[in-house]
Amino acid sequence: MSTIRNFFPGGNTSKGFYSYYDYIIEQDANRIFVLKGGPGVGKSSIMKKIGKHLNNIGYAVEYHHCSSDNNSLDGIVIPKLRVAMVDGTAPHIVDPKNPGAVDEIVNMGDFWDKDKVEEKKEEILSVNSEVSKCFKRAYKFLMASRPIVEDIIEKNSESMIFGKVNLAVNEFISEIFMGSPYSDKKGKIRHLFGSAYTPNGHIEYTESILSNAAKVYGIKGDYGTGKTTVLEKIFYSAIERGLDVEVLHTPLIPEKIESVYIKDIKVGITISDAFKDKNNTLNLNQYINNNIIDKYREKIEEDRKLVNELIARAIENLKEAKSLHDKLEKFYIPNMNFNDVDYLEKELINRILKYDK
């Protein structure tokens, strides 16, 4: 069986729902199938089945998970064939950018009993409204946590001995790129999430994402110690050398970075606790001036508890939204013709395999 890698293309963040959908696959791909249809029509199921079949016959597959339900898929990618299949419904509405040439819509609404679904109109509208309220409340808690995180960042940043940090970072970057010359090729950047806040809590796929890495470096440090700055320097250094890079962002503050994977040299750099090899770890906490930070420790601990509580409240609301979404599915599932969906699955597999040239 070939490699399976797992990502989140979107996340529930302090800026609301944040999408990196445009980076699931390049726009000049061989084919992008955009699935349309309501909850429970089988969009995730058909992607799982197609992905499993293709992986079983030897293709590497990327599974792009839904942050509103990490057990559901928002997309799959078959890198070798340069083919993707994505859920094009809200909140990550996707419409063809190059209709017919690259993208095409697959309307799974063609397989439901329109009259029976319409009979449930009032219930569907009511539940959808409640789902929306749950997400709004979840995002308010995540938004409320951001200024508290920024307070921790300010206090730690004030305490950093950045002269020593710069020396250590330069050595760290030199080691990563040892033997990697500059080229005239332009490196590509791909932005996604490696973890997300979901109804099941904080779910992380870093080990899966870096599963192809020959070497993984760790970065340890609290908020404000410069982890994102280091990771930015690393991926810009890679791009300057003409290397392709995947940049994985943090779930709370999507501008910040938790991992970088340099595909061409198979090197990963991450803040994830999943990788704890101390021999390959840059510990930024050692450059905190204790004489300065000591006066803030109590306040930082207070802030940290508050952030964790707000995130927990957000997750509670995501759970409630998921429970309501499950009710929505019950309005559609009994009214679907899944025999036709099974036929569609086989047809799509055959079409995808035509790109193996």
N, C-alpha and C positions, 0 to 999 in steps of 0.2 A: 504493500500500500504506500502511495506517495504522500508527501507532506500535506498536512492540514494546518492552516494558520487562521486564527480568530481575531477579529477586530470589532470595534464599534465605529460606524461612520458618523454617528451623531451622539449627542449627549445631553443629559439634564444638568444644566450648569447654573452658575450665578448670573449668567446672561440669558437665562431661559433655555429653550431648546436650541442647541448650537450644532450646525451641520457642516460636515466635511464631505458631503455626498459627492461633490464634484471631483474628489480624488479617489473614488472607488476604482475607477478605470479611466484611462486617457480617452479624450474625446475622438481620437482617430482610431479607436478600437475596431476590430472586425465586425462586432455586433453587440449592441446593448438592447436586451429585452426589458421593456418597462411594463411591469405587471400592475394592472388597475383592478379595483374591485373592493368590496367592503370587508369587514372583519369576518373571519370564519369561512372565507371562500376558498382557502387553500393556498394562498400565495407563499407563505412560509413553508408549508408542507411540500409543495412542488419543488421549491428550491432545495430543500433538504434532500429529497429523493434524487433529484438530478445531480446534486453535488456528491452524494454518496455513491451513485452509480459511476460517475466519472472518476472519482477517487479510487474506487475498486478496480477500475480497468487501467489505472496507472497515472492519472493526471493529478498534479498538485492542485489543491482547491483552497480558496480563501472563503471563509464564512464571515459575513458581516452581520453582526447581531443587532437586535433592536434594544435600545436602552430602556424602553418602556416595558420590555419583557425579554430578558436575555436568552430565554429558551426559544424565542422566535427569531427568524432571520429577516433582515432588511435587504440582503443581497448576497449573491455569490459571484466569485470571479474565478475563471480558469485561465491563469496567466499565460500558459503556453499557447493557448488558442486565441488569446486576446479577446475573450468573450465575457460579458457580465450579464447578470439578470438582477434587477432591482425592483423593490416595492416602490411604486411611484405615487402612493397615497399619502395624505396628511399624517404627521406634520412635516414630512420631508417630500413635498410634492415634486415629482420629476416629470418633465415633459421632454419629448425628443428635441435635441438641438440640431441634429442632422437627420431629419425624418427619412426613412427609407434607405438612405446611404449607410447609416450606422445604427440609428435607433429605430425601434418599432414598438408600438403599444400592443400588449397582449391583454385583451379585455376579458377578465374572468367573470364579469357581470353577465356575459353571454350565457353562462351556465346556471344561472339561478332562475327560479320561477318568479317572474316580475310581479305578477298579481299578488302572490302570497307574501312577498317581501313588502309590497306597498301596503298590504293590510296591517303591517306592524309599524306604520309610519309614526304614529304618535309616541309609541314606546321607544322607537329608535331615536327620535328627536329628543325625548326627555332624558334618556340615558346618556346620549352624546353631550347634552348640556352639563350633566353632573360630572362626566369625565373631564370636560374642559375646566370646570371649577377646581377639581382635584389637582390638575396640573398647575393651574395658576397659583394655588396655595403652596404647592411644593416648590415652585420657582421663587415665591416670596421668601420662604425660609432659606433657600440657597443664596438668594440675593442678599439677605440680611447677614449671612455669614461672611460675605466678602470683606466689608470694612473691618471686621474683627480680625480676619486673617491679615489684612493690610497693617493693622496695629502691631501684630507680631512681627511682620516683615520689617517695619520701621525700627522696632527695638533691637532686633537681631542685626539688622544692617548697620545701625549706629555702633554696634559692638564689634564689627568685623575688622580684622587687621588685613586690609585689602592688598597691601604691598606683598605680604607673604602669600596671600591667595594667588595673586598674579603669577608669582614665580612657580608655585606648585601647579597651577593650571597650564602654564606654558610647557612644563616638563611632561605633564599628563598628555597633552595634545601631541607633543613630539613623539611620545611612545606609541600612541594610537596610529599615527600616520608614518611610522618608520618604514621605509621601503616603498612608500606610495608616491610616485612622481606626479608632477603636474602634467595635464594633457590638454589638447586643443578641443576636446569634447566638452559640451556644456552639461553639467550635472543636472539631474531632475530632482525636484522635491515633491514628496507625497505626504499630505497631512491627514491624520486619522486619530482616533482615540484608542488607547490600549486598555483603558478601564473606564467604568461608568458607574453612576449611581442608578440603581435599578430597584424594582419592587423586592428583589431578593438581597438588597444591600449593595455594598461596593463590590463589583465583580471585575476581576483583573485577568487579562489574557497575555501578559508580558512574556511568560515562558513560551507560549505558543508562537508569539510574534518573533521571538528571537531564537526559535528552534533550529534555524539554519545557520546561526552564528558559529563561527569557528572559535571566537573569543568574545567574552562579555566583560566589560568594565562596569564597576559600580560607582555611583556618586552618593555619598551620604551627607545629609545636612538638613537643618531645620528651615522653616520659612525664612527667607531673607538672607540666607547665607550665600546665595549666588548660583544655585543649581541650574536654573534656566539659562542664566548668562553663559555658564560653561557649556551647556548643551548647544546653545546657539552658536558659540564660537566653533564648536566641533562640526556642526552640520554646515556652517558657512565654509570652513576649511575643506570639507569634503567636496562641496559644490565647486570651489575654486580649483580643485584637482580634477574636476570632470567626473566625479563619482556620484552615483544615484543614491538618494537618501530617503528613508521613511522617518517622519517626525511624528511621534505619538504624544498627544497633549493630555494635560491633567484634567480630571473630570469637573473640578470645582471652578477653576479659573482657566478657561480654554486657551488663553494666550500663552500660558506657561507650559513647559515641556516636561514629560516624565521619562521618555526614552527616545533614543535615536538609533536607527539601524542603517549602517552603510553597506548596502547590498553587494557592491562590487568587490569589497575586501572582506565581506562576511564578519563585520565587527559590530557588536551592539554595545551601547552605553546607556545605563538606566539608573533611575533612583529607586527602582522597585526593590522591596525586601526579599523578593523571590531569588535574588542573586546576592549571596553574602560572602563571596570569595574575597577575604580581606587583602590578599596579595594583589588584587586588581581593583582596589577601591580607593577613590579619592575622598577623604573624610574632611569636609569643609568645616565641621563643628570645631575641629582643633584650632581653627584660626579665629575663634571668638575670644575677645578680651574679657576674661572673667571679672575683672575689676569694674567693667561697665555693665555687663549683663546681670551681675548679682542683684543690682537694685531693681531690676525688672522681672526677676524670675517669678515672683508671686503673681504679678499681673499677667505674664505670659501664660502661666498655668491656668489662670482664671479664663483668659481668652480661649485657650485650647478646649477647655471643658464646654464653653458656650458654643464654639464652632461645632463640636461633636454633637451637642444636643440639637442644634439647628439642622444639621445634616440628617440626624435620626428622625426629626419631625418631617423633613422633606421626604424621606424614604417611606414613612408611614402613609403619606398622601399618595405617593407613587403606587403603593400596595393597594390603596383604595381605588385608584384609577384603574389598575389592572383587574381588580375584582369586577368593577363595572363594565370594563371592556369585555370580560368573559360573558357577561349577560348579553351584550350586543351580538356576540358570535352566535348565541342561541337563536337569534332571529333569522340568521342567514343559513346556518349549517343544515337544518332540516329541509331547506328549500333549494339546495344545490344538487345538480346532477353530477355526482363525482365520477361516474363512468366516463363522461366527456372530459373531465379533468385528467383522468388517467390516460386517456387517448392523447390529450394535449402534451402530457409529460413525455410520452414516447416520441411524439412528433418533434418536440423541442430538443430532445437528446440527439435525434438523427440530424437535425439542422445544425446543432452545435458541432457535432463530429465532422461535418463537412469542412470545417475550418482547419482541420489537421492536415496540413499540406507539407 
